[in-house]
Amino acid sequence: MFRRLFQKKQSNEQLIRALYGEIVAQARQATFYRDFGAPDTLDGRFNMIVLHCFILFHRLKNETGGEREISQAVFDMFRLDMDRSLREIGVGDTTVPKRMKKMMQVFYGRTQAYDKAADLSEPEAAMADALQRNILSYNDSLFEGEGDDSPDRDSKIADEKAKALSQYVLAAISHVEKQSTKDICGGSVSFPDPQSYIATT
């Protein structure tokens, strides 16, 4: 009996790792930093992972079965990943909990803002505003030892990139909504190609 339970736990962990791996792989695509204007910094990459976690969580939030547990498990893996990242860049043991607390506050604030925008009947402008505020124009630092080295952005170009990123996010939400719960519970989630939404200036 215990062996079966252990094997099931191992299997579940593998599924969650697969889902989180898909999120991280998508969030790390160079086009987000090169073409959409996300800062190519630790904070910028953190914010893009948060964004793609939100897209999956938005898909699962109305599920009534055990599927909602997937969101919690993915979040737990995200939290462990951020803890590991802080330690890898040399943040001390006494400082990590404070940094993690701030990161989790940022995570909840970001996902709530995106969720509120996505649920509007006309979400484009609100989503673009949330992305502009929380990703493209974000100049704080959650990671010790890394300042804001993102370039100054022309406001018109920044607005166009926020609009383009908003179009991608809304398309990604729709894309993931169409994926079966069975596939997601099996550790598979896919996102659209972001290059299809690059702003032309």
N, C-alpha and C positions, 0 to 999 in steps of 0.2 A: 504493500500500500504506500509506504513512504517513498519507495523508489518511483512509483507512478506519479506521486505528487511532485517529487523532485524533477522528474523528467518534464512534467507539465510546466513547472516554473521555469525551467531552462528554455523550453519552447517559447513561452510567453516573452521572456527576456529577449530572445532572438528576434521575435516579431517586432517588438518595440524598438530594438536597435536598428532594424531594417527601416522602419518608418522614420525614425529620427535621422538616420543616415540619408534618406531621400530628402528630408527637409534641409539638412546642412549642405548637401550637394547642390541643391537648387539655389540656396541662399548665397553660395560661394561663386556662382557663375560670374565671370569677369564683366559681362555686359552690364550688370547692375551698377558697377563702380565706374566703368568706362563710359557708358552711354546714358545711364539714367541719373547719374550724379550722386549716388550714395558714396559717402566718404570711404575710401579704402583704408580703414583703420580698424583697430580692434573693436571700437565702439560701433563703427559702421557695419561691421560684419555681425556683431551682436544684434543690432537693430534689424538686419535682414533675416536673421534666424528667427527672431521674435515674430516678424511679419509672416513668415511661412508657417510657424507654429499656429498663429492665429487662423490662417486659411484652413488648416486641418481641423482645429478646434471648432471653428464656425460650422464646418460640415457635420461634426458629431454632437453639437450642443443640444439638438432636439431629439436625439436618440433616447429611448426609454429603457433599454436593456443594459447589458454589461459593456456596450460599446463606449459609453461615457467614461468608463474606467481607462480606456485607451488614452484619452486626453490627459488624465492624471499621470499615467505611467510615462507618457512622452514628456510631460512637464518635469517629472522627477528626473528623467534622464538629461533634459536640458539643464536643470539645476546642477546636477553632478558635473556636467561638461563645463559649466561656467566656473564652478569651484576649482576644477582641475586647471582651467585656463589661468585663473588668478594665481594659483600656486606656481604654475610653469613660468610666469613672468616675474616671480620673486616676491609676491605679496606675502607678508608674514602671517603666521597662524593666528595671531591676535587681531589682525586687520581683516582677514578674509570674511568673518561673519558680518562685519559692518558693510563691507562691499557687497556681499551677497544680499543683505537686507535691502540695500538701495537698488540692486539689480532686479529683485523680485517686485519691488514697488514700481519700478519702471516697466517691467513686463506687464503687470496688471493694468497700469495706466495706458500703455500702448494698445493692448488687446481690447480694452474697453472702448477706447476711442475708435478703433477700426470697426469693432462690432456695431457700435452706434451708427457709424457712417454707412456701413454695409446694409443695415436694416431699413434705411430710408427708401422711399419710393423712387427718388432720384438721387442716387448716392455719389455721383461722380465728383461734384464740387467738394462735398464734405470729406470724401476720401482723399482727394488731392490735398486739401488743407491739412488733414491729419498726417499725411505722409510728408508734406513739406515741413511741418512743425517737428515731427518726431524722428525723421530720418535725414532729409536733405539739408535742413538748416540746423540740425542738432549740433551744438558745439560744447557740450559738457563732456566730462571724461569719467567713465565708470571704472576704468582700468588704471591702477596706479602706475605712474611712470610714463603714461602716454598723454600728451597734450593734444590740443586741437590743431592739426596741421592741414586741415582741409582748405582748399583754395577758396578765395572770395568768388561769389557767384553772381553773375548778372541776373537781376530780378526777373527779367522777361524770360531768359533761358531757364532759370530755376522753375518758374511757373509752368513752362512747357514740359519740363522733365517731370514735375510733380503730376501734371495731367496725364502724361504717358505712363508713369508708374501706377497711377490710379486705374487707368484702363487695363493694365496688366493684372493688377490685384483683383479687380472685379471679374475679369475673364478667368483668372485662376480659381476664384470662388465658385464660379459657374462650372468650371471644368471638374473640380473636385466633387461638387454636388452630384455630378452625373456618375461618379464612380460608385460601384456597389459597396455596400457595407461589408459584404463577405470578403471582397478584395482587400479593403482597408484593414479589416480584422486579421487578414492573412499576412499583413506586413507590407502591403503594396499601396503606394499613393504616387500619382504622377501630376506634374504641373505643366502648363503650356510653355511654349518657347518664348521667352521674354523678348527676343530680338524682333518678334512680330509687332511689338508695341513701341519700339524706339521712336522718340520724337525726332522729326526732321526740322532743321532750322535753316 
